């Protein structure tokens, strides 16, 4: 099984690496991060006591511009998470075209755009 996690920014996203790997330890993972987050994500993974070395070996971090073709083969992804990413893209069409291209038939795309802090600001 191949899962892809697409993140653009936000420091708390580093906790996502640990959670996903604990939940799906038999899965291969690809994480897309911006350059500034890549080093932190790798450090978080290497310092984790909850994730086995075998699970760590199944992780690949990629620094990639999500507005360019993704470095994934067609129909190769079982599950894709998009967390707090859409608001950072000028146009959404390409994101969904690439997700559709890379997902296997029956593959799932989960997108979460609810940012707790921004929700709080809107209420004030």
Contact map, one row per residue, 1 for C-alpha under 8 A:
1110000000000000000000000111000000000000000000000000000000000000000000000000110000000000000000000000000000000000000000000000
1111000000000000000000000011110000000000000000000000000000000000000000000001111000000000000000000000000000000000000000000000
1111100000000000000000000011110000000000000000000000000000000000000000000000111110000000000000000000000000000000000000000000
0111110000000000000000000000111100000000000000000000000000000000000000000000101110000000000000000000000000000000000000000000
0011111000000000000000000000111100000000000000000000000000000000000000000000000111100000000000000000000000000000000000000000
0001111100000000000000000000001110000000000000000000000000000000000000000000000111101000000000000000000000000000000000000000
0000111110001000000000000000001111000000000000000000000000000000000000000000000001111000000000000000000000000000000000000000
0000011111000000000000000000000111000000000000000000000000000000000000000000000000011001000000000000000000000000000000000000
0000001111101000000000000000000011001000000000000000000000000000000000000000000000011000000000000000000000000000000000000000
0000000111111000000000000000000000000000000000000000000000000000000000000000000000000000000000000000000000000000000000000000
0000000011111100000000000000000000001000000000000000000000000000000000000000000000000000000000000000000000000000000000000000
0000000001111111000000000000000000000000000000000000000000000000000000000000000000000000000000000000000000000000000000000000
0000001011111111100000000000000000000000000000000000000000000000000000000000000000000000000000000000000000000000000000000000
0000000000111111110000000000000000000001100100000000000000000000000000000000000000000000000000000000000000000000000000000000
0000000000011111111000000000000000000000000000000000000000000000000000000000000000000000000000000000000000000000000000000000
0000000000011111111100000000000000000000000000000000000000000000000000000000000000000000000000000000000000000000000000000000
0000000000001111111110000000000000000000100010000000000000000000000000000000000000000000000000000000000000000000000000000000
0000000000000111111111000000000000000000000110010110000000000000000000000000000000000000000000000000000000000000000000000000
0000000000000011111111100000000000000000000000000000000000000000000000000000000000000000000000000000000000000000000000000000
0000000000000001111111110000000000000000000000000000000000000000000000000000000000000000000000000000000000000000000000000000
0000000000000000111111111010000000000000000000000010001000000000000000000000000000000000000000000000000000000000000000000000
0000000000000000011111111000000000000000000000000110000000000000000000000000000000000000000000000000000000000000000000000000
0000000000000000001111111000000000000000000000000000000000000000000000000000000000000000000000000000000000000000000000000000
0000000000000000000111111110000000000000000000000000000000000000000000000000000000000000000000000000000000000000000000000000
0000000000000000000011111110000000000000000000000010001000000000000000000000000000000000000000000000000000000000000000000000
1000000000000000000000011111000000000000000000000000001000000000000000000000000000000000000000000000000000000000000000000000
1110000000000000000010011111100000000000000000000000001001000000000000000000000000000000000000000000000000000000000000000000
1110000000000000000000000111110000000000000000000000000001100000000000000000000000000000000000000000000000000000000000000000
0111100000000000000000000011111000000000000000000000000001110000000000000000000000000000000000000000000000000000000000000000
0111100000000000000000000001111100000000000000000000000000111100000000000000000000000000000000000000000000000000000000000000
0001111000000000000000000000111110000000000000000000000000111100000000000000000000000000000000000000000000000000000000000000
0001111100000000000000000000011111000000000000000000000000001111000000000000000000000000000000000000000000000000000000000000
0000011110000000000000000000001111111100000000000000000000001111000000000000000000000000000000000000000000000000000000000000
0000001110000000000000000000000111111100000000000000000000000011100000000000000000000000000000000000000000000000000000000000
0000000000000000000000000000000011111110000000000000000000000010000000000000000000000000000000000000000000000000000000000000
0000000000000000000000000000000011111111000000000000000000000000000000000000000000000000000000000000000000000000000000000000
0000000010100000000000000000000011111111100000000000000000000000000000000000000000000000000000000000000000000000000000000000
0000000000000000000000000000000011111111110000000000000000001110000000000000000000000000000000000000000000000000000000000000
0000000000000000000000000000000000111111111000000000000000000000000000000000000000000000000000000000000000000000000000000000
0000000000000100000000000000000000011111111100000000000000000000000000000000000000000000000000000000000000000000000000000000
0000000000000100100000000000000000001111111110000000000000000000000000000000000000000000000000000000000000000000000000000000
0000000000000000000000000000000000000111111111000000000000001000000000000000000000000000000000000000000000000000000000000000
0000000000000000000000000000000000000011111111100000000000000000000000000000000000000000000000000000000000000000000000000000
0000000000000100010000000000000000000001111111110000000000000000000000000000000000000000000000000000000000000000000000000000
0000000000000000110000000000000000000000111111110010000100000000000000000000000000000000000000000000000000000000000000000000
0000000000000000000000000000000000000000011111110000000100000000000000000000000000000000000000000000000000000000000000000000
0000000000000000000000000000000000000000001111111000000000000000000000000000000000000000000000000000000000000000000000000000
0000000000000000010000000000000000000000000111111110000000000000000000000000000000000000000000000000000000000000000000000000
0000000000000000000000000000000000000000000000111111000000000000000000000000000000000000000000000000000000000000000000000000
0000000000000000010001000000000000000000000000011111000000000000000000000000000000000000000000000000000000000000000000000000
0000000000000000010011001000000000000000000010011111101100000000000000000000000000000000000000000000000000000000000000000000
0000000000000000000000000000000000000000000000001111111100000000000000000000000000000000000000000000000000000000000000000000
0000000000000000000000000000000000000000000000000011111110000000000000000000000000000000000000000000000000000000000000000000
0000000000000000000000000000000000000000000000000001111111000000000000000000000000000000000000000000000000000000000000000000
0000000000000000000010001110000000000000000000000011111111100000000000000000000000000000000000000000000000000000000000000000
0000000000000000000000000000000000000000000011000011111111100000000000000000000000000000000000000000000000000000000000000000
0000000000000000000000000000000000000000000000000000111111100000000000000000000000000000000000000000000000000000000000000000
0000000000000000000000000011100000000000000000000000011111110000000000000000000000000000000000000000000000000000000000000000
0000000000000000000000000001111000000000000000000000001111111000000000000000000000000000000000000000000000000000000000000000
0000000000000000000000000000111000000000000000000000000001111100000000000000000000000000000000000000000000000000000000000000
0000000000000000000000000000011110000100010000000000000000111110000000000000000000000000000000000000000000000000000000000000
0000000000000000000000000000011110000100000000000000000000011111000000000000000000000000000000000000000000000000000000000000
0000000000000000000000000000000111100100000000000000000000001111100000000000000000000000000000000000000000000000000000000000
0000000000000000000000000000000111000000000000000000000000000111110101000000000000000000000000000000000000000000000000000000
0000000000000000000000000000000001000000000000000000000000000011111100000000000000000000000000000000000000000000000000000000
0000000000000000000000000000000000000000000000000000000000000001111111000000000000000000000000100000000000000000000000000000
0000000000000000000000000000000000000000000000000000000000000000111110000000000000000000100001100000000000000000000000000000
0000000000000000000000000000000000000000000000000000000000000001111111000000000000000000000000000000000000000000000000000000
0000000000000000000000000000000000000000000000000000000000000000011111100000000000000000000000000100000000000000000000000000
0000000000000000000000000000000000000000000000000000000000000001010111110000000000000000000000000100000000000000000000000000
0000000000000000000000000000000000000000000000000000000000000000000011111000000000000000000000000000000000000000000000000000
0000000000000000000000000000000000000000000000000000000000000000000001111101000000000000000000000000010000000000000000000000
0000000000000000000000000000000000000000000000000000000000000000000000111111000000000000000000000000010000000000000000000000
0000000000000000000000000000000000000000000000000000000000000000000000011111000000000000000000000000111100000000000000000000
0000000000000000000000000000000000000000000000000000000000000000000000001111100000000000000000000000111110000000000000000000
0100000000000000000000000000000000000000000000000000000000000000000000011111110000000000000000000000011100000000000000000000
1111000000000000000000000000000000000000000000000000000000000000000000000011111100000000000000000000011100100000000000000000
1110000000000000000000000000000000000000000000000000000000000000000000000001111100000000000000000000001101110000000000000000
0111000000000000000000000000000000000000000000000000000000000000000000000000111110000000000000000000001000111100000000000000
0011110000000000000000000000000000000000000000000000000000000000000000000000111111000000000000000010001000011100000000000000
0011110000000000000000000000000000000000000000000000000000000000000000000000001111100000000000000000000000001111000000000000
0000111000000000000000000000000000000000000000000000000000000000000000000000000111111100000000000000000000001111000000000000
0000111000000000000000000000000000000000000000000000000000000000000000000000000011111000000000000000000000000011100000000000
0000001110000000000000000000000000000000000000000000000000000000000000000000000001111111000000000000000000000011111000000000
0000011110000000000000000000000000000000000000000000000000000000000000000000000001111111100000000000000000000000100000000000
0000000000000000000000000000000000000000000000000000000000000000000000000000000001011111100100000000000000000000100000000000
0000000000000000000000000000000000000000000000000000000000000000000000000000000000011111110000000000000000000000100000000000
0000000100000000000000000000000000000000000000000000000000000000000000000000000000011111110000000000000000000000000000000000
0000000000000000000000000000000000000000000000000000000000000000001000000000000000001111111100000000000000000000000000000000
0000000000000000000000000000000000000000000000000000000000000000000000000000000000000011111100000000000000000000000000000000
0000000000000000000000000000000000000000000000000000000000000000000000000000000000000000111111000000000000000000000000000000
0000000000000000000000000000000000000000000000000000000000000000000000000000000000000100111111110000000000000000000000000000
0000000000000000000000000000000000000000000000000000000000000000000000000000000000000000001111111000000000000000000000000000
0000000000000000000000000000000000000000000000000000000000000000001000000000000000000000001111111100000000000000000000000000
0000000000000000000000000000000000000000000000000000000000000000011000000000000000000000000111111110000000000000000000000000
0000000000000000000000000000000000000000000000000000000000000000000000000000000000000000000111111111000000000000000000000000
0000000000000000000000000000000000000000000000000000000000000000000000000000000000000000000011111111100000000000000000000000
0000000000000000000000000000000000000000000000000000000000000000000011000000000000000000000001111111110000000000000000000000
0000000000000000000000000000000000000000000000000000000000000000000000000000000100000000000000111111111000001000000000000000
0000000000000000000000000000000000000000000000000000000000000000000000000000000000000000000000011111111000000000000000000000
0000000000000000000000000000000000000000000000000000000000000000000000000110000000000000000000001111111000000000000000000000
0000000000000000000000000000000000000000000000000000000000000000000000011111100000000000000000000111111100000000000000000000
0000000000000000000000000000000000000000000000000000000000000000000000000111111100000000000000000011111111111000000000000000
0000000000000000000000000000000000000000000000000000000000000000000000000111110000000000000000000000011111100000000000000000
0000000000000000000000000000000000000000000000000000000000000000000000000010000000000000000000000000001111100000000000000000
0000000000000000000000000000000000000000000000000000000000000000000000000000010000000000000000000000001111110000000000000000
0000000000000000000000000000000000000000000000000000000000000000000000000000111000000000000000000000001111111000000000000000
0000000000000000000000000000000000000000000000000000000000000000000000000000011100000000000000000000001001111100000000000000
0000000000000000000000000000000000000000000000000000000000000000000000000000001111000000000000000010001000111110000000000000
0000000000000000000000000000000000000000000000000000000000000000000000000000001111000000000000000000000000011111000000000000
0000000000000000000000000000000000000000000000000000000000000000000000000000000011110000000000000000000000001111100000000000
0000000000000000000000000000000000000000000000000000000000000000000000000000000011110000000000000000000000000111110000000000
0000000000000000000000000000000000000000000000000000000000000000000000000000000000111110000000000000000000000011111000000000
0000000000000000000000000000000000000000000000000000000000000000000000000000000000010000000000000000000000000001111101100000
0000000000000000000000000000000000000000000000000000000000000000000000000000000000010000000000000000000000000000111111100000
0000000000000000000000000000000000000000000000000000000000000000000000000000000000000000000000000000000000000000011111110000
0000000000000000000000000000000000000000000000000000000000000000000000000000000000000000000000000000000000000000001111111000
0000000000000000000000000000000000000000000000000000000000000000000000000000000000000000000000000000000000000000011111111100
0000000000000000000000000000000000000000000000000000000000000000000000000000000000000000000000000000000000000000011111111110
0000000000000000000000000000000000000000000000000000000000000000000000000000000000000000000000000000000000000000000111111111
0000000000000000000000000000000000000000000000000000000000000000000000000000000000000000000000000000000000000000000011111111
0000000000000000000000000000000000000000000000000000000000000000000000000000000000000000000000000000000000000000000001111111
0000000000000000000000000000000000000000000000000000000000000000000000000000000000000000000000000000000000000000000000111111
0000000000000000000000000000000000000000000000000000000000000000000000000000000000000000000000000000000000000000000000011111
